[in-house]
Amino acid sequence: MALLAVDQVSLRFGGLTVLSNVSFSIDQGVIHSLIGPNGAGKTSLFNCLTGFYRPAAGRIVLEGVDIGSLAPHKITRRGLARTFQNIRLFGEMTVLENVMSGRHCRSSYGLLAAIAHLPGQRREERSIVRESRRWLKFVGIERHQHQLAGNLSYGDQRRVEWARALASEPKILLLDEPAAGLNQSEKADLVALIRRVRDEGVTVLLIEHDMGLVMQVSEHVIVLDHGQKIAEGAPAVVQHDPNVIEAYLGAEE
Amino acid sequence: MEMAPLEAEGASVVRKTGPSATAALGAVVLVAAALVPTFANSYIVEVGTTALLYVVLCLGLNVVVGYAGLLDLGYAAFFAVGAYTTGILTTQFGVNFWLTLPVAIVAAAVAGVVIGAPTLRLRSDYLAIVTLGFGEIVRIFARNLEITGGASGLVGIDRPRIFGIALTKITDFYYLFLVLAVATVFVCHSISRSRIGRAWFYVRYDEDAAAGIGINRTAVKLYAYVTGAIIASVAGVFYAAKMTAISPESFTFSQSILILLGVVLGGMGKIPGVILGAGVMTLIPEMMRGAGTYRPLVTAIALLLLMLFRPNGLWPDRRV
């Protein structure tokens, strides 16, 4: 069974159809890419998957549960975490505090426990810090943990976003244009990082415009154009699909 | 700018701008405050008691406005809920003062959920209007119901007894409010460093990013709103006991604004700042007594100057 099944999903804003009858599935442990020209509906699809938009029709099924109508925080709790196209960190908090936000949905003590400083509360708080540090180390920016997130370089801010998403223990990590604004050496690091995430047992779905990176890292590619899926398959196959070539380069007369 | 490493795992990671210096300053202020009644006259002790009451109220509103970023314009309503709960139960049902405390806490929590649950889904501006309306509704109810004593209010509220000794002197109440203020500081400090406190900061900074990372924004805001409501209600309980008489005029819109002023003046989201704000806000009008009829004008000018030169408050939080 697929880990995530997107089944006939449509999204409309007033009269504008953003997604129409999009279906695909995501398999455990496979690195997937979602590509398509600007305005194809890629980020809108991410917003549907993560509960920010509610599809007009269709089902989004994560491990047998329809998450299409759940609130964003419930979807995160069920194991879907994301990064944003334009980085959205809590800029005036430290890097560690940012990553600790990812542990919120994996911890449970409440107000009274916080006031009473019960042993269980302290234990949970220590585990929040420990797990957050572990993910900071994983993405390689543990040395910056006490700096304000807003003061970090662009590339490092992206890593904080990764650590924050990973700290929520996702089954699927959705990355919205992770290579945007990175130089060549940072892109090489990114490929390695994506593979290490996969090796941790997290399934990856990324939106990316850098075709070199997509062809290099993905094992399965889904192509959207004008809100419709026009092709799907192994990178080498999709690359030579006439529909895909047409979408990117225009049709031959 | 590399910051000092944490002293221990799980220690405060939210505040690290000289926590030991702030704690030392806090201890000095506390000792000084505890010594005030030993040398000051009863007028100063009276003003000090009022200042401590506002410290509690401002700290409570700070949870709502400063931590969670929710604009509440009817905070005095929860202050009224506490005061009237104690007033009604002691004068009309003969209930022991201390038993009214848990009732007031429950009443405030219920009122907080009833008002907060439907409105906290809205953006902040709408919340401000709803809370403004709630504040007025509570005051008008208190003014017109029989059980609340109407416009003249309730008199003869029971004085609390501790170990059989009734608290009557102003000095007794000064210490009672000092204990209450210290307890409120402890509660606010503990919560602000907990996962709920951090969630307030996340939601205040970027609501969508917070939701995307697994935080239930409505629930988190409701926690803040109810926490603030309970603190105001507890303050109201002890206020009723100190005054022995309460009337609707103590819980007006301008009371809500005065409390909000203390929070904004001191520095939203920062406990020492809010304490300072509450103190300044109580003391400025007292110090201006010499100005006679010009007092409101001079007070307003003083506040305008403060806002002009310290727009983020006297002692602001680093995260504005």
Interface residues (C-beta under 8 A of the other chain):
Chain A: T50 G51 F52 A71 P72 H73 K74 T76 R77 A81 R82 F84 R88 L89 F90 G91 E92 M93 T94 L96 E97 M100 S101 G102 R103 H104 C105 R106 S107 Y109 G110 L111 A113 A114 I115 H117 Q121 R122 E124 E125 R126 I128 V129 R130 H146 Q147 N151 R164 A165 S168
Chain B: M1 E2 M3 A4 P5 L6 E9 G10 V13 V14 K16 F186 V187 S190 I191 R193 S194 R195 I196 G197 R198 A199 F201 Y202 Y205 D206 D208 A209 A210 A211 G212 I213 G214 I215 N216 R217 Y223 T227 R318 R319 V320
